Amino acid sequence: MPCRHILLIDDEPDLRETLKELLELIGFEVETAANGREGLLKLETKGHPCLIMLDLMMPVMNGWQFLEAIRKDPLHDRAAIPVIVVSAAVEMAEIQSQYGCRSLSKPVDIDRLLEMAHEHCGNF
């Protein structure tokens, strides 16, 4: 049975809730966080998702700091969780090469986002 659990980290409440509702409508289980620190807490309490969708520019803990935290944590296998960076940041090529993340630019192409979610979490 494919994993349906996605962690969506974005500080924009409207976008975060819209994407959550859309993903849940097609059968994904979505946890949300407003910043990287909340995202790390969700990983601790909810377990490992099949995919993390991550904004870069956020308060408290930004996306770069979140990626550093999960990639360099020797006690967990968080580095293996696929990450799709969903951001308006211009450093997308750097993020892809440094962290191995795929990316989507904002405004989000919903069809592409759903295609990428199914690639990582399976079809159901």
Summary of the structure (lengths in Angstrom):
residues: 124
radius of gyration: 13.1
end to end distance: 8.5
largest distance: 36.8
contacts: 387
relative contact order: 0.20
helix: 45%
strand: 19%
